[in-house]
Amino acid sequence: MRDILLVYGNESQLVEEEKQTFLLTHSDLDVRLLSDEVGPARISEELMEDSLFGDAKVFCLINPPIFKKSGQKDNEQWDALADLLATYDGDNPILIIYHDIIDKRLKQNKTLLDALPHRECKRLEGADLLMWIRQYCTSHGYTLTPNGHDYLSNLLELWKDVPVAFMRTEFDRYFLLLGEAKEIDQPFLMEHSSNYGAKNIYAFKEALLNRDINTLLELFPFMMNYKEVDYAMSYIEGQLRLQLLVSEGRAAGMNRNDIEQFCKNHDSSFKSYPIKLAYEASSRISLKALRMLLKGLYDIMIDSRTGKGDMLRFRDLCVTYCGYKG
């Protein structure tokens, strides 16, 4: 029976998980690794050898250049190997590992994908990454609480291109810290998660709304050196704009559900958890001070885009907001 699988994509951790699953189904067989350095002719020879003496093995092909890239010249030997794999019906299982995305617009690639059983392991984002995290916690006997889930959801909106491998290492560390405890909640995540950029930006935003000037001043060196400071400021502007919307809605007599429905009715991208946080914060926030903060932030962002930005102005603006007594 034909036993061949292609695993490909730009998410190395998921590729590795699929690889281990395939190898476990053939744990009684030796594994023969064949990289592209072996060359297409030698790989073809090994695949074509019959297992006359019962020495069947799993062939694991690592990054064979059998898929085309735009503008790439043809290579007859690699093309011949691709044809062999597309029609392979030998006794030895074959696992093809390709650590890259595949351009499905190219006819040769589409034809080969149609011929090979395959699993794509592309970079997970947003809800897909959260699902992977929940499943990983469950598989190890831990539970991500609703507020822990919401906290991560909010962070992942800000934190782009998070490798699954990083999240696996991060949660493995959490499991060790938790010991006999089995729930992962927001306070635990805020205290123990690594000091990555998104966490600091989120903490800065929370400190700003809470008028926690000590935390703001502690985080400002990070904000001033953050390599994507314009993105960070854009995120903070969006969160302050949400806070203004929610605070004005509450001042007009709307409850949290009313505000959520209002956002849905107007196709807003604001989600339930940030609205919940903003609603809870609105009772202690001065609308006048918030409007002044947003106005000043807009001016700084415009200057920044014309090369005249000054983060010290942003610091002074935030300090002024924290000290506002009106």
Secondary structure, DSSP 8 states (H G I E B T S, - for coil): ---EEEEE-S-HHHHHHHHHHHHHTTTTSEEEEEEGGG-HHHHHHHHH---TTS--EEEEEES-S-S--TT----HHHHHHHHHHHH---SS-EEEEE-S---TTSHHHHHHHHHS-EEE-----HHHHHHHHHHHHHHTT-EE-HHHHHHHHHHHHHS-S--HHHHHHHHHHHHHHHTT--EE-HHHHHHHS---HHHHHHHHHHHHHTT-HHHHHHHHHHHHH-TTHHHHHHHHHHHHHHHHHHHHHHHTT--HHHHHHHHHHTT----HHHHHHHHHHGGG--HHHHHHHHHHHHHHHHHHHTT---HHHHHHHHHHHHT---
